[in-house]
Amino acid sequence: HGMVWYGMVWYGMVWYGMVWYGMVWYGMVWYGMVWYGMVWYGMVWYGM
């Protein structure tokens, strides 16, 4: 019975880790897009 509980906890931890990892990745991509947009915006402004 204890093994099942242990497996569930481990599974939950893995899921939690995957979600957290996904959030970090998503944040990095979003941050990169914002940075890219700022640079592009600056280039357009500078070009004008």
Order of alpha helices (4+ residues) and beta strands (2+ residues): alpha
